[in-house]
């Protein structure tokens, strides 16, 4: 409780005491304690007056209690001379109602009213630790506290010079700077200035293929740095970084090195050699150079070939190097290369039993040459390691009429060889001591002949009952039991007059389609086209089958043009067949057919009439057809077409009757729905004339030609 508040309570208390005393009938004489009123000194008290008796019957009051409450804190009830006269309280007495923190105090003025005095102890507390609560001459203010005064929770913040509690006043109050962030104080708040993303921090680990960088928001990140390699000290590896990891891949095989060798082996080691070329001996084993030997598979040392020749090693095989013939197993050194033994090198080598003969690979040896067995000798006889004369020794000797033939030799001599008689010759013909070549006119069965001067390669075929080997030897083409047979129509051979195997020719059955033929009569189908039997077609350039002329007419081929042969009107493109010949249409017999009596007679049904015309829009065309007994009950199908531009637009009507005077309608005119009509009449009641009337459509006129098709169905 402040001093001011205590004073106010004391003043109120004393007022209450005074009122109580007045209520007891006693006169209250008050003397204020000036020592309790700020700014005034105390005075001595006066003596009290004597009491009075009770209220008189004529007075307003006898005691103060008889008087009403004046309703003013600065006045109290008082009865003076039996009259209620409010008495003022002492000057400086505090009133109850005060405004806290306004640097003022309200007190009684001693005259029954109030007055306001300055109270610099009644400061205005604004609750802000960063301001001072002061009064100056009764005026309240809250000036800023000293800058730097602690504030906030736990005093962790700072008061600024404007009376605000802020996070900082200076940069150092925001913390120590780091590698990637520098704390700053901005407008009373701590902030940070960040290093740019990718800025390397000072502390790095060398050779780890990584780099620590600022991340741009005050922190760090680790990124691959492939230039931050570690040297492993091995000349046969590479020092590299791969995706931020140190690695040491092997240098390629053959890379130069100088750490205990001359080349890298591709496995990370420096070795003495990789191939023989790295060694003086040309021999590299387990990456070490080995001294030359006669079995190291390399031509080295004094060798003339690989592991051969020279003074130290054995003889060289064919294809190896040599300096002299003595280096070679074949004893033949040509161009410093040992040659393989041949049967023409004038040296007995290889498997030869004598120079360039015998041994299986070379020619057999002649008489009196060395041999080891009969197979070495031309004559096939080796006696005492020497070849002796025979009929196979490639020498004319003994009774032979020529080399190894004739005489007592089993082999007869070929044409052109010497002979002493027919018995010496394979052709059995010896003339002028020379065997003659077989001929097809030498009256001797020889050569390829199957019989005397026939068969085989002879142009002459063998007659029936002559000897043969195959059917081609025989005139009949049939060889059975090596004897030529007479031709038949069932011997499965094309012979005699046959045009194909067992058919045609007039004597055998006719041939099926696809067989060879000469005339139509050779064929089952009666058509020989291009030398082969085949079914007649409408494109074989022949009049055959049911055609009425070449490739036209009949039920299957296109209609014939004017001038070609026909049987009925349907054979003709014009629709008119006269005296067996297709003729042009009569151009609808204008103008005679403009009436029923002039109707143009048409061919038998079905009929097609071409090149018809309606010259004017008023023109009418009448046509006369005949219905047979087979048509009774059927309807007449009438069609018109026109290819003109614009086309002819028609309508049709159909009548029946014995004459124009007795016509009865079978329907019409047709629906005029299009340029072409496709209309059906009512059924035909009886055989007889059928009249068709064609007239122009009311929709327009064109004199283009039209075609009329009439049938029953």
FIDRENBA-574464 format. One line per 5 residues: number of its first residue (from 1); their letters; for each residue x, y, z of C-alpha. Coordinates in steps of 0.02 Angstrom, whole numbers. Example, Ala and Ser with C-alpha at 12.3 -4.5 7.8 and 13.67 -1.06 7.14 Angstrom:
1) AS) 615 -225 390 ~ 684 -53 357
***
This chain:
1) XXXXX) 0 0 0 ~ 69 171 -48 ~ 87 315 75 ~ -45 413 -18 ~ -171 271 -1
6) XXXXX) -136 261 187 ~ -168 444 206 ~ -333 429 113 ~ -391 286 225 ~ -341 382 383
11) XXXXX) -438 535 330 ~ -593 435 295 ~ -575 345 462 ~ -565 507 558 ~ -719 573 468
16) XXXXX) -815 421 524 ~ -756 443 702 ~ -816 623 703 ~ -986 574 640 ~ -999 443 774
21) XXXXX) -957 564 910 ~ -1085 688 849 ~ -1215 553 855 ~ -1188 526 1040 ~ -1248 697 1090
26) XXXXX) -1076 759 1122 ~ -1006 908 1035 ~ -863 856 927 ~ -724 976 918 ~ -599 922 786
31) XXXXX) -430 982 760 ~ -346 916 600 ~ -175 836 614 ~ -80 946 497 ~ 66 831 504
36) XXXXX) -35 706 401 ~ -71 831 262 ~ 72 850 145 ~ 142 1023 137 ~ 70 1089 301
41) XXXXX) 134 1092 479 ~ 32 1050 633 ~ -36 1178 759 ~ -85 1165 939 ~ -260 1112 984
46) XXXXX) -390 1226 1068 ~ -486 1191 1224 ~ -653 1108 1214 ~ -817 1197 1247 ~ -940 1139 1374
51) XXXXX) -1085 1029 1323 ~ -1263 1084 1302 ~ -1422 1009 1358 ~ -1545 913 1249 ~ -1641 984 1100
56) XXXXX) -1759 1117 1150 ~ -1932 1114 1097 ~ -1905 1267 995 ~ -1736 1224 910 ~ -1698 1126 747
61) XXXXX) -1580 1008 832 ~ -1505 970 998 ~ -1358 870 935 ~ -1275 845 765 ~ -1357 675 746
66) XXXXX) -1521 765 733 ~ -1461 845 572 ~ -1469 766 398 ~ -1313 700 309 ~ -1246 844 206
71) XXXXX) -1198 720 65 ~ -1024 794 49 ~ -864 707 104 ~ -792 875 151 ~ -935 918 270
76) XXXXX) -1004 836 426 ~ -1170 857 520 ~ -1165 991 653 ~ -1295 1071 768 ~ -1251 1247 810
81) XXXXX) -1368 1347 919 ~ -1500 1216 891 ~ -1481 1241 705 ~ -1412 1110 582 ~ -1264 1191 506
86) XXXXX) -1143 1070 411 ~ -964 1092 468 ~ -817 1076 346 ~ -689 941 377 ~ -510 989 395
91) XXXXX) -421 1053 241 ~ -316 917 160 ~ -432 777 208 ~ -425 644 68 ~ -587 604 -18
96) XXXXX) -631 423 -57 ~ -640 439 -245 ~ -464 450 -320 ~ -392 416 -494 ~ -245 300 -476
101) XXXXX) -90 343 -573 ~ -139 520 -624 ~ -3 602 -518 ~ -141 697 -421 ~ -236 685 -256
106) XXXXX) -410 754 -216 ~ -428 828 -39 ~ -550 936 55 ~ -510 1121 51 ~ -567 1154 231
111) XXXXX) -716 1254 170 ~ -825 1105 133 ~ -767 1086 -48 ~ -629 983 -133 ~ -468 1033 -217
116) XXXXX) -342 936 -323 ~ -159 937 -279 ~ -7 865 -369 ~ 47 694 -305 ~ 211 641 -389
121) XXXXX) 205 477 -295 ~ 44 427 -386 ~ 137 369 -543 ~ 52 291 -697 ~ 111 108 -710
126) XXXXX) 101 62 -896 ~ 163 -118 -869 ~ 308 -95 -991 ~ 476 -137 -914 ~ 557 -34 -1050
131) XXXXX) 481 129 -987 ~ 497 224 -821 ~ 337 268 -723 ~ 359 450 -663 ~ 261 605 -611
136) XXXXX) 328 780 -630 ~ 230 923 -551 ~ 71 820 -562 ~ 98 767 -741 ~ 113 579 -779
141) XXXXX) 238 513 -909 ~ 322 349 -960 ~ 489 392 -1040 ~ 595 248 -1114 ~ 705 155 -995
146) XXXXX) 890 153 -1026 ~ 934 60 -1189 ~ 1000 -113 -1152 ~ 890 -139 -999 ~ 847 -325 -988
151) XXXXX) 669 -369 -1031 ~ 563 -515 -1089 ~ 553 -688 -1015 ~ 701 -718 -903 ~ 773 -550 -956
156) XXXXX) 834 -625 -1121 ~ 784 -472 -1225 ~ 838 -291 -1229 ~ 750 -125 -1211 ~ 783 -6 -1354
161) XXXXX) 788 182 -1342 ~ 607 194 -1396 ~ 538 96 -1249 ~ 513 -67 -1346 ~ 572 -239 -1292
166) XXXXX) 670 -309 -1439 ~ 777 -459 -1480 ~ 937 -364 -1503 ~ 1021 -198 -1513 ~ 1189 -253 -1586
171) XXXXX) 1248 -395 -1701 ~ 1349 -480 -1564 ~ 1190 -503 -1462 ~ 1130 -623 -1601 ~ 1267 -751 -1584
176) XXXXX) 1438 -789 -1657 ~ 1460 -795 -1849 ~ 1481 -967 -1933 ~ 1550 -1034 -2100 ~ 1385 -1017 -2190
181) XXXXX) 1286 -891 -2085 ~ 1330 -719 -2009 ~ 1205 -662 -1872 ~ 1146 -480 -1888 ~ 1030 -367 -1790
186) XXXXX) 902 -291 -1906 ~ 775 -169 -1833 ~ 782 -252 -1662 ~ 769 -430 -1726 ~ 907 -557 -1753
191) XXXXX) 930 -609 -1933 ~ 1063 -703 -2029 ~ 1158 -666 -2187 ~ 1184 -832 -2282 ~ 1332 -875 -2391
196) XXXXX) 1287 -915 -2571 ~ 1241 -1097 -2609 ~ 1395 -1196 -2660 ~ 1518 -1089 -2560 ~ 1652 -1210 -2494
201) XXXXX) 1680 -1204 -2306 ~ 1860 -1183 -2247 ~ 1875 -1351 -2160 ~ 1886 -1492 -2291 ~ 1954 -1670 -2291
206) XXXXX) 2085 -1690 -2429 ~ 2070 -1837 -2547 ~ 1895 -1894 -2497 ~ 1817 -1846 -2666 ~ 1694 -1737 -2571
211) XXXXX) 1672 -1552 -2533 ~ 1572 -1473 -2392 ~ 1477 -1324 -2460 ~ 1353 -1198 -2392 ~ 1173 -1240 -2437
216) XXXXX) 1116 -1058 -2452 ~ 1006 -1063 -2297 ~ 1142 -1062 -2165 ~ 1176 -1249 -2162 ~ 1299 -1359 -2256
221) XXXXX) 1287 -1498 -2383 ~ 1410 -1627 -2446 ~ 1434 -1643 -2634 ~ 1545 -1749 -2744 ~ 1708 -1664 -2792
226) XXXXX) 1792 -1773 -2921 ~ 1948 -1665 -2924 ~ 1985 -1706 -2740 ~ 2079 -1867 -2780 ~ 2196 -1971 -2671
231) XXXXX) 2362 -2031 -2740 ~ 2385 -2215 -2694 ~ 2567 -2213 -2751 ~ 2540 -2353 -2880 ~ 2596 -2308 -3058
236) XXXXX) 2484 -2445 -3127 ~ 2322 -2373 -3061 ~ 2230 -2211 -3094 ~ 2183 -2096 -2950 ~ 2004 -2044 -2985
241) XXXXX) 1842 -2001 -2899 ~ 1680 -2084 -2954 ~ 1519 -2006 -2893 ~ 1605 -1939 -2738 ~ 1699 -2097 -2693
246) XXXXX) 1888 -2124 -2713 ~ 1931 -2265 -2833 ~ 2090 -2328 -2911 ~ 2052 -2423 -3072 ~ 2193 -2518 -3152
251) XXXXX) 2295 -2438 -3289 ~ 2276 -2529 -3456 ~ 2387 -2677 -3493 ~ 2546 -2617 -3577 ~ 2553 -2445 -3495
256) XXXXX) 2732 -2397 -3455 ~ 2791 -2407 -3274 ~ 2955 -2408 -3179 ~ 2916 -2489 -3014 ~ 3004 -2659 -3024
261) XXXXX) 2959 -2685 -3207 ~ 2927 -2598 -3371 ~ 2741 -2621 -3408 ~ 2578 -2627 -3313 ~ 2489 -2793 -3325
266) XXXXX) 2312 -2722 -3320 ~ 2287 -2792 -3145 ~ 2375 -2649 -3056 ~ 2550 -2724 -3053 ~ 2712 -2666 -3138
271) XXXXX) 2790 -2822 -3217 ~ 2944 -2873 -3317 ~ 2851 -2926 -3474 ~ 2682 -2956 -3547 ~ 2730 -3042 -3711
276) XXXXX) 2887 -3121 -3780 ~ 2920 -2962 -3878 ~ 2964 -2879 -3712 ~ 3107 -3004 -3686 ~ 3274 -3029 -3775
281) XXXXX) 3235 -3216 -3778 ~ 3061 -3179 -3845 ~ 2995 -3292 -3706 ~ 2886 -3218 -3568 ~ 2818 -3339 -3439
286) XXXXX) 2711 -3281 -3292 ~ 2764 -3104 -3337 ~ 2949 -3149 -3319 ~ 3079 -3160 -3461 ~ 3145 -3339 -3484
291) XXXXX) 3310 -3392 -3569 ~ 3296 -3468 -3744 ~ 3282 -3661 -3765 ~ 3245 -3781 -3910 ~ 3073 -3815 -3840
296) XXXXX) 3007 -3645 -3791 ~ 2899 -3628 -3947 ~ 2993 -3473 -4004 ~ 3125 -3446 -4139 ~ 3269 -3379 -4038
301) XXXXX) 3452 -3407 -4006 ~ 3542 -3487 -4157 ~ 3383 -3571 -4220 ~ 3336 -3548 -4404 ~ 3155 -3595 -4367
306) XXXXX) 3050 -3613 -4212 ~ 3146 -3732 -4097 ~ 3239 -3807 -4246 ~ 3389 -3782 -4360 ~ 3556 -3710 -4320
311) XXXXX) 3693 -3801 -4226 ~ 3595 -3839 -4068 ~ 3419 -3891 -4118 ~ 3343 -4027 -4226 ~ 3293 -4019 -4410
316) XXXXX) 3155 -3903 -4464 ~ 2990 -3956 -4539 ~ 2920 -3883 -4699 ~ 2881 -3698 -4683 ~ 3013 -3665 -4550
321) XXXXX) 3163 -3553 -4580 ~ 3328 -3622 -4638 ~ 3501 -3565 -4687 ~ 3557 -3724 -4776 ~ 3473 -3885 -4833
326) XXXXX) 3546 -3971 -4680 ~ 3428 -3870 -4572 ~ 3278 -3955 -4654 ~ 3202 -4125 -4627 ~ 3162 -4126 -4814
331) XXXXX) 3341 -4076 -4858 ~ 3265 -3942 -4969 ~ 3294 -3759 -4919 ~ 3228 -3632 -5042 ~ 3226 -3446 -5005
336) XXXXX) 3277 -3481 -4824 ~ 3119 -3585 -4799 ~ 3116 -3774 -4778 ~ 3008 -3849 -4914 ~ 2886 -3993 -4895
341) XXXXX) 2939 -4149 -4986 ~ 2863 -4158 -5160 ~ 2861 -4288 -5294 ~ 2957 -4170 -5410 ~ 3097 -4101 -5301
346) XXXXX) 3225 -4227 -5370 ~ 3264 -4281 -5193 ~ 3217 -4445 -5112 ~ 3126 -4381 -4959 ~ 2966 -4398 -4865
351) XXXXX) 2890 -4572 -4885 ~ 2964 -4597 -5060 ~ 3044 -4768 -5095 ~ 3145 -4694 -5237 ~ 3174 -4520 -5301
356) XXXXX) 3002 -4439 -5319 ~ 2906 -4605 -5328 ~ 2829 -4735 -5216 ~ 2778 -4714 -5037 ~ 2593 -4689 -5072
361) XXXXX) 2594 -4501 -5102 ~ 2698 -4501 -5261 ~ 2676 -4592 -5424 ~ 2715 -4774 -5423 ~ 2892 -4820 -5468
366) XXXXX) 2934 -4895 -5636 ~ 3023 -5059 -5667 ~ 3192 -5082 -5581 ~ 3163 -4938 -5456 ~ 3168 -4963 -5267
371) XXXXX) 3011 -5012 -5176 ~ 2955 -5078 -5009 ~ 2796 -5161 -5067 ~ 2691 -5200 -5221 ~ 2594 -5037 -5199
376) XXXXX) 2752 -4937 -5235 ~ 2766 -5010 -5411 ~ 2673 -4964 -5569 ~ 2664 -5146 -5614 ~ 2604 -5192 -5440
381) XXXXX) 2745 -5314 -5411 ~ 2892 -5279 -5294 ~ 3019 -5418 -5282 ~ 3177 -5399 -5177 ~ 3136 -5213 -5150
386) XXXXX) 3138 -5188 -5340 ~ 2988 -5159 -5454 ~ 2972 -5293 -5595 ~ 2879 -5270 -5767 ~ 2687 -5303 -5771
391) XXXXX) 2531 -5251 -5870 ~ 2509 -5105 -5753 ~ 2684 -5034 -5745 ~ 2652 -4894 -5871 ~ 2782 -4968 -5987
396) XXXXX) 2751 -5061 -6152 ~ 2834 -5224 -6122 ~ 2802 -5409 -6137 ~ 2664 -5456 -6261 ~ 2575 -5288 -6245
401) XXXXX) 2521 -5206 -6411 ~ 2528 -5038 -6324 ~ 2574 -4982 -6150 ~ 2492 -5103 -6026 ~ 2356 -5159 -6151
406) XXXXX) 2328 -5287 -6285 ~ 2422 -5448 -6305 ~ 2407 -5556 -6150 ~ 2352 -5409 -6043 ~ 2172 -5415 -5988
411) XXXXX) 2151 -5231 -6030 ~ 2099 -5198 -6209 ~ 2175 -5047 -6294 ~ 2076 -4889 -6315 ~ 2045 -4802 -6480
416) XXXXX) 2207 -4737 -6555 ~ 2316 -4865 -6467 ~ 2423 -4988 -6565 ~ 2350 -5158 -6599 ~ 2393 -5318 -6685
421) XXXXX) 2214 -5374 -6713 ~ 2033 -5339 -6665 ~ 2059 -5435 -6503 ~ 2181 -5302 -6442 ~ 2050 -5163 -6452
426) XXXXX) 1911 -5114 -6333 ~ 1809 -5070 -6489 ~ 1850 -5239 -6564 ~ 1898 -5145 -6723 ~ 2084 -5138 -6771
431) XXXXX) 2120 -5055 -6936 ~ 2296 -5012 -6994 ~ 2367 -5076 -6829 ~ 2269 -4941 -6736 ~ 2118 -4971 -6628
436) XXXXX) 1967 -4876 -6699 ~ 1838 -4779 -6601 ~ 1667 -4861 -6586 ~ 1546 -4803 -6723 ~ 1360 -4827 -6751
441) XXXXX) 1394 -4900 -6923 ~ 1541 -5018 -6894 ~ 1428 -5172 -6886 ~ 1497 -5208 -6714 ~ 1412 -5191 -6546
446) XXXXX) 1531 -5076 -6455 ~ 1538 -4912 -6364 ~ 1375 -4871 -6278 ~ 1269 -4969 -6401 ~ 1139 -5087 -6326
451) XXXXX) 1136 -5188 -6487 ~ 1235 -5182 -6648 ~ 1242 -5000 -6707 ~ 1085 -4946 -6609 ~ 1038 -4884 -6437
456) XXXXX) 1152 -4796 -6316 ~ 1220 -4635 -6391 ~ 1178 -4689 -6567 ~ 1044 -4590 -6655 ~ 967 -4750 -6715
461) XXXXX) 847 -4829 -6591 ~ 837 -5015 -6582 ~ 694 -5104 -6666 ~ 574 -5217 -6574 ~ 657 -5371 -6495
466) XXXXX) 832 -5293 -6505 ~ 934 -5282 -6344 ~ 915 -5128 -6237 ~ 968 -5057 -6069 ~ 833 -4923 -6048
471) XXXXX) 676 -4875 -6141 ~ 770 -4734 -6229 ~ 868 -4869 -6324 ~ 707 -4928 -6410 ~ 605 -4859 -6553
476) XXXXX) 451 -4900 -6448 ~ 525 -4820 -6293 ~ 483 -4978 -6198 ~ 623 -5093 -6134 ~ 570 -5246 -6036
481) XXXXX) 694 -5381 -5985 ~ 829 -5290 -6089 ~ 724 -5319 -6246 ~ 637 -5181 -6345 ~ 445 -5205 -6344
486) XXXXX) 315 -5162 -6477 ~ 217 -5000 -6434 ~ 43 -5009 -6354 ~ -82 -4882 -6284 ~ -51 -4946 -6108
491) XXXXX) 138 -4959 -6098 ~ 153 -4794 -6001 ~ 269 -4728 -6137 ~ 236 -4595 -6269 ~ 273 -4689 -6429
496) XXXXX) 207 -4727 -6602 ~ 80 -4591 -6655 ~ 34 -4542 -6477 ~ 37 -4355 -6439 ~ 61 -4390 -6254
501) XXXXX) 87 -4546 -6149 ~ -38 -4677 -6208 ~ -160 -4550 -6283 ~ -196 -4451 -6440 ~ -134 -4480 -6615
506) XXXXX) -294 -4558 -6678 ~ -253 -4735 -6621 ~ -257 -4712 -6432 ~ -390 -4636 -6319 ~ -406 -4446 -6319
511) XXXXX) -298 -4348 -6197 ~ -352 -4263 -6036 ~ -333 -4075 -6006 ~ -151 -4022 -5992 ~ -86 -4163 -6103
516) XXXXX) 9 -4131 -6265 ~ -98 -4129 -6423 ~ -86 -4089 -6607 ~ -268 -4065 -6655 ~ -432 -4042 -6561
521) XXXXX) -472 -4224 -6594 ~ -328 -4276 -6480 ~ -418 -4201 -6329 ~ -560 -4262 -6219 ~ -630 -4086 -6215
526) XXXXX) -609 -4064 -6402 ~ -496 -3912 -6378 ~ -311 -3913 -6418 ~ -245 -3742 -6370 ~ -61 -3701 -6395
531) XXXXX) -15 -3885 -6409 ~ -103 -3933 -6246 ~ -276 -4002 -6212 ~ -385 -3885 -6110 ~ -564 -3833 -6079
536) XXXXX) -626 -3705 -6203 ~ -624 -3525 -6139 ~ -689 -3360 -6201 ~ -512 -3296 -6226 ~ -426 -3439 -6317
541) XXXXX) -450 -3359 -6489 ~ -541 -3516 -6547 ~ -723 -3553 -6589 ~ -754 -3696 -6472 ~ -869 -3755 -6335
546) XXXXX) -1043 -3678 -6355 ~ -977 -3519 -6436 ~ -1070 -3463 -6594 ~ -914 -3371 -6655 ~ -734 -3353 -6596
551) XXXXX) -741 -3319 -6407 ~ -920 -3249 -6411 ~ -1101 -3304 -6408 ~ -1176 -3450 -6319 ~ -1226 -3455 -6135
556) XXXXX) -1055 -3418 -6058 ~ -958 -3300 -6173 ~ -987 -3115 -6211 ~ -1114 -3069 -6345 ~ -1050 -3060 -6524
561) XXXXX) -1032 -2898 -6621 ~ -1119 -2857 -6783 ~ -1065 -2975 -6922 ~ -1020 -3123 -6810 ~ -1115 -3287 -6811
566) XXXXX) -1264 -3310 -6695 ~ -1404 -3433 -6659 ~ -1520 -3322 -6557 ~ -1535 -3136 -6522 ~ -1454 -3161 -6353
571) XXXXX) -1292 -3207 -6443 ~ -1282 -3029 -6510 ~ -1232 -2869 -6420 ~ -1359 -2778 -6530 ~ -1498 -2897 -6475
576) XXXXX) -1538 -2940 -6657 ~ -1489 -3104 -6744 ~ -1544 -3113 -6925 ~ -1509 -3266 -7034 ~ -1375 -3327 -6914
581) XXXXX) -1283 -3161 -6911 ~ -1284 -3022 -6781 ~ -1354 -2862 -6858 ~ -1369 -2683 -6798 ~ -1533 -2632 -6713
586) XXXXX) -1658 -2547 -6829 ~ -1644 -2383 -6727 ~ -1821 -2415 -6657 ~ -1900 -2383 -6829 ~ -1937 -2199 -6800
591) XXXXX) -2066 -2132 -6823 ~ -2167 -2288 -6872 ~ -2161 -2361 -6695 ~ -2241 -2207 -6618 ~ -2406 -2303 -6614
596) XXXXX) -2458 -2477 -6562 ~ -2489 -2527 -6743 ~ -2309 -2481 -6786 ~ -2232 -2572 -6638 ~ -2055 -2634 -6671
601) XXXXX) -2047 -2825 -6659 ~ -1920 -2875 -6529 ~ -1820 -3037 -6511 ~ -1877 -3179 -6402 ~ -1875 -3148 -6214
606) XXXXX) -1765 -3108 -6124 ~ -1718 -2968 -6244 ~ -1599 -2820 -6244 ~ -1624 -2679 -6369 ~ -1484 -2551 -6382
611) XXXXX) -1465 -2378 -6458 ~ -1649 -2331 -6442 ~ -1700 -2149 -6442 ~ -1843 -2029 -6405 ~ -1802 -1884 -6524
616) XXXXX) -1931 -1767 -6446 ~ -2018 -1756 -6279 ~ -2182 -1801 -6366 ~ -2109 -1957 -6447 ~ -2170 -2132 -6397
621) XXXXX) -2088 -2300 -6434 ~ -2193 -2461 -6449 ~ -2114 -2634 -6447 ~ -2194 -2805 -6477 ~ -2136 -2965 -6389
626) XXXXX) -2211 -3138 -6372 ~ -2255 -3227 -6210 ~ -2247 -3416 -6216 ~ -2350 -3541 -6119 ~ -2202 -3553 -5998
631) XXXXX) -2221 -3367 -5961 ~ -2402 -3380 -5901 ~ -2414 -3325 -5720 ~ -2249 -3232 -5728 ~ -2229 -3044 -5727
636) XXXXX) -2144 -2938 -5859 ~ -1983 -2858 -5795 ~ -1945 -2698 -5891 ~ -1782 -2600 -5866 ~ -1717 -2445 -5955
641) XXXXX) -1545 -2371 -5939 ~ -1461 -2220 -6018 ~ -1279 -2164 -6016 ~ -1308 -1993 -6091 ~ -1270 -1828 -6004
646) XXXXX) -1402 -1789 -5957 ~ -1475 -1964 -5976 ~ -1640 -2003 -6059 ~ -1777 -2004 -5925 ~ -1917 -2129 -5967
651) XXXXX) -2076 -2211 -5902 ~ -2143 -2379 -5962 ~ -2312 -2468 -5981 ~ -2352 -2651 -6024 ~ -2504 -2719 -6115
656) XXXXX) -2568 -2889 -6171 ~ -2685 -2926 -6313 ~ -2702 -3009 -6482 ~ -2706 -2840 -6570 ~ -2693 -2654 -6538
661) XXXXX) -2883 -2648 -6533 ~ -2892 -2777 -6394 ~ -2757 -2715 -6274 ~ -2772 -2741 -6086 ~ -2652 -2656 -5966
666) XXXXX) -2530 -2758 -5864 ~ -2486 -2602 -5767 ~ -2404 -2433 -5789 ~ -2348 -2307 -5816 ~ -2201 -2350 -5703
671) XXXXX) -2149 -2247 -5553 ~ -2049 -2102 -5622 ~ -1921 -2102 -5482 ~ -1757 -2099 -5575 ~ -1679 -2090 -5747
676) XXXXX) -1675 -2280 -5753 ~ -1833 -2386 -5740 ~ -1839 -2553 -5650 ~ -2023 -2603 -5654 ~ -2130 -2761 -5638
681) XXXXX) -2299 -2786 -5721 ~ -2447 -2886 -5658 ~ -2443 -3073 -5700 ~ -2465 -3133 -5880 ~ -2634 -3217 -5900
686) XXXXX) -2608 -3306 -6067 ~ -2477 -3339 -6200 ~ -2477 -3211 -6339 ~ -2416 -3036 -6387 ~ -2343 -2924 -6253
691) XXXXX) -2335 -2739 -6293 ~ -2211 -2620 -6208 ~ -2235 -2433 -6222 ~ -2092 -2313 -6180 ~ -2125 -2126 -6164
696) XXXXX) -2034 -1974 -6097 ~ -2037 -1922 -5915 ~ -2126 -1763 -5869 ~ -1974 -1706 -5770 ~ -1868 -1653 -5918
701) XXXXX) -1808 -1696 -6091 ~ -1646 -1769 -6162 ~ -1630 -1856 -6329 ~ -1487 -1966 -6264 ~ -1497 -2149 -6322
706) XXXXX) -1570 -2277 -6204 ~ -1566 -2467 -6184 ~ -1721 -2574 -6157 ~ -1711 -2741 -6063 ~ -1869 -2850 -6059
711) XXX) -1884 -3019 -5973 ~ -2010 -3126 -5879 ~ -1991 -3191 -5703
***
